[in-house]
């Protein structure tokens, strides 16, 4: 006899609710929160430590920006090499399409960040 829809949906719903996994995740979150509280309390007690963290984070951000800039420069070099390898009769069309694509992508990026 085929199983009715309510029974099937109920059984499938219980499979989705992995209570053991949810419990473990909740416990992990509680432990993480407690560790964060202790770290924050330690940082708040020591202004010199707080300043060192601030400087380190600024250095990290600057390094990420430099990394992004270097990757952009490498991408430009790769594009240039790729364009130089295109046969002469196709170069103008491919360059136009490539430029159009880049303009669209850059416009989208600027729209997202502004």
C-alpha atoms as one frame of an Amber mdcrd trajectory, in Angstrom:
protein
   0.000   0.000   0.000   1.471   3.379  -0.923   2.488   5.644   1.892   0.301
   8.712   2.405   1.815  12.141   1.786   1.577  13.296   5.424   3.491  10.278
   6.709   6.154  10.665   4.043   6.573  14.413   4.667   6.790  13.847   8.421
   9.452  11.177   8.029  11.461  13.347   5.624  11.177  16.347   7.965  12.699
  14.372  10.806  15.597  13.405   8.569  16.221  17.106   7.875  16.227  17.958
  11.558  19.527  16.423  12.541  19.064  17.154  16.235  22.397  15.641  17.194
  24.222  17.833  14.678  22.289  20.936  15.733  23.115  20.226  19.377  26.826
  19.811  18.609  26.845  23.025  16.578  25.135  24.905  19.399  27.691  23.616
  21.909  30.557  24.618  19.612  29.068  28.101  19.270  28.766  28.421  23.049
  32.415  27.410  23.509  33.521  29.848  20.795  31.530  32.662  22.404  33.096
  31.961  25.795  36.595  31.955  24.289  35.846  35.255  22.515  34.652  36.793
  25.804  37.853  35.786  27.560  40.032  37.098  24.738  38.125  40.392  24.639
  38.423  40.761  28.437  42.188  40.232  28.208  42.508  42.764  25.369  40.426
  45.356  27.241  42.761  45.121  30.252  45.863  45.942  28.197  45.797  49.120
  26.043  49.234  48.310  24.587  47.970  44.936  23.404  44.892  46.594  21.890
  47.158  49.026  19.992  49.347  46.165  18.728  46.265  44.371  17.409  45.081
  47.550  15.711  48.448  47.991  13.982  48.579  44.323  12.950  45.079  44.520
  11.450  46.030  47.674   9.525  49.140  45.886   8.221  47.018  42.905   7.191
  44.545  45.116   5.322  47.380  46.914   3.553  48.943  43.568   2.587  45.615
  42.349   1.163  45.269  45.519  -0.883  48.822  45.116  -2.211  48.096  41.475
  -3.027  44.957  42.469  -4.951  46.884  45.119  -6.836  49.645  42.633  -7.726
  47.055  40.114  -8.943  45.434  42.809 -11.051  48.814  43.666 -12.606  49.475
  39.980 -13.342  46.041  39.705 -14.937  46.854  42.690 -17.130  50.128  41.066
 -18.198  48.370  37.768 -18.934  45.727  39.567 -21.007  48.410  41.398 -22.943
  50.262  38.166 -23.697  46.993  36.528 -24.732  46.118  39.411 -27.048  49.573
  39.323 -28.621  49.058  35.654 -29.479  45.832  36.341 -31.401  46.163  36.211
 -35.204  46.290  39.663 -36.813  42.998  39.301 -38.680  41.116  38.602 -35.414
  42.945  41.029 -33.142  40.665  44.055 -33.623  37.423  42.129 -32.959  38.810
  40.258 -29.965  40.292  43.441 -28.488  36.959  45.250 -28.827  35.052  42.382
 -27.186  37.634  42.044 -24.433  37.519  45.775 -23.704  33.729  45.736 -23.596
  33.757  42.789 -21.204  36.263  44.489 -18.904  34.248  47.708 -18.863  31.111
  45.823 -17.845  32.906  43.861 -15.136  34.597  46.938 -13.701  31.309  48.866
 -13.733  29.628  46.048 -11.808  32.434  45.994  -9.255  32.208  49.738  -8.698
  28.429  49.544  -8.369  28.784  46.859  -5.697  31.315  48.819  -3.643  29.565
  52.183  -3.841
